[in-house]
Amino acid sequence: MVFSILHALLCILPCLFIGNRLHRKLVTDQNVISPRIQLLLFLEVTICSCIFLINIIFGSLLHYPSDILFFNGILIFCFATANVLIFLMLYNTLQANKKLELQAREQENLTHYMAQLENHYQDIRRFKHDYLNILSTITGYIQENDMDKLRNYFDSSIVTSSSILVNQDDTLARLSLIKVTEIKGLLYTKMVQAMNRQLDVSFELTQEITELSTDLLTLSRVLGIFLDNAIEAASETEQKRFHIAIVCKVHSVIFHIENSTKPLLFPLEELFKPSISSKEAHSGLGLPTANMLIANAPELTSNTICENGLFKQILVVSNFKKNYHNIS
């Protein structure tokens, strides 16, 4: 009985300590160890421990010699040690695979970012090519001295197209103030996607950002979820408003994402539950995932507001230590 109690303590106390640490890591790094593998490990440890305990208890009842009981205890200790080492090796291997997967995803995002840059450059080249045709048309109206048609053509075609291009260029040009490549690439990609969907895109940033005091992978995942939801929701409305503002303060930086939206099908707080989704087949698991990531990052806080047809996501990165500069 004493040996069984000691064995139970040796199993329970380390498991509670290790399990508490691993739980925080597994929640932060989603799907590092799948639930099925976790269940198999738990069953394997439980069944083998029960076999050893039964062996010890029945050995005591059948009056096995102390040497045999001591030998069984050594076997239990070796078994427990081997299981811990196997689990740690498995966790490190799966974690390394997860990092490789995330690196591959980042590389894919970077490739997509470069493709978007190339498309934008091609748009500018096409506009320059069309510029000569525009001048030719204007020349024709001038030669005919038809000022009314020239004025209508200028107002309906030239002003509209040029203002759209100038606004888009100004919006994307402000991203040069962000020196954090991961966040700049993410924002650029999402804004270009929004522009391709004909959304009314606006972006506010007046200070240069050189560093963010948080895990950039976690921040990118949260921002990506917020931006994807905003683009999708705005695309379904007539206003098609999509607005991003980054406000830098002394000890924090605030990401403000705002979009037009249809009336919500559920109460606002229900959107953060995995079982609730406004998307088909309940595929809208982004907000619960973002909420979980934020809960495990002490430097991140968020607030969600939905009013007057606007959905607002406010993400705050704390401990922002003088990593931005005023732009005159």
Secondary structure, 3 states (H helix, E strand, C coil): CHHHHHHHHHHHHHHHHHHHHHHHHHHHCCCCCCHHHHHHHHHHHHHHHHHHHHHHHHHHHCCCCHHHHHHHHHHHHHHHHHHHHHHHHHHHHHHHHHHHHHHHHHHHHHHHHHHHHHHHHHHHHHHHHHHHHHHHHHHHHHHCCCHHHHHHHHHHHHHHHHHHHHHHHHHHHHHHHECCHHHHHHHHHHHHHHHHCCCEEEEECCEEECCCCCCHHHHHHHHHHHHHHHHHHHHCCCCCEEEEEEEECCCEEEEEEEEECCCCCCCHHHHHCCCCCCCHHHCCCHHHHHHHHHHCCCCEEEEEEEECCEEEEEEEEECCCCCEEECC
